[in-house]
């Protein structure tokens, strides 16, 4: 797999990113906040983005990272050592969003 460069989005990329979000939503069959092009799913991009996020949060001094996850992403999050700590209702199709958490201190200790 070729190297992937993760960087902040630029305002000028708004239209392209909107297109990618819509394509991701179509891939899963419902709206989501996934920002990976569907062709990238299953190719290690999510793992790299997740690891990048863990590193940045740790560098910034955070000890816990919490987020909402679409149902299709929960298994991936668990694979990345996150735990589900609850859920909240979603306004779309009456499904629930998982509330996920990872203890950054234990992630540092495990390495």
PEVEN-V185006 format. One record per run of one state. SS is the DSSP state (H for helix, E for strand, - for the rest). FROM is the first residue (numbers start at 1). TO is the last residue. If there is no record, write none. Layout:
SS FROM TO
SS FROM TO
//
This chain:
- 1 10
H 11 28
- 29 37
H 38 40
- 41 44
H 45 59
- 60 63
E 64 69
- 70 70
H 71 79
- 80 82
E 83 89
- 90 95
E 96 103
H 104 110
- 111 111
//
